[in-house]
Amino acid sequence: MNDRIYRIVQRRAELVDKIAAQRDDIAIAFKPIRSTFTLADKGLSGLRYLARHPVLLASSVAIAVAVLPKRWMFVLQGGWAAWRMALAAKRNLENMED
């Protein structure tokens, strides 16, 4: 029994070392894109914040539209077109799954 336990402990130590090496390899591989992920994470955090505070979002948009109405009409047109394209793509993907 002691021999079996010794082999299990030894195998566990080998696996822990292998996991540590793999963790280091992953850290090295993802180092070039870490800043991109950090930026995306900050963007998602900002979107979550705005989702929790819709009054802040609505008032910001209302102020921006009041200050620069012509620019915002251009942005809204582009946003509307992007929204429609996203819905069409979603419908197409759902139809492909059926």
Residue pairs with C-beta under 8 A, 6 or more apart in sequence:
30 37
50 56
50 57
64 72
65 72
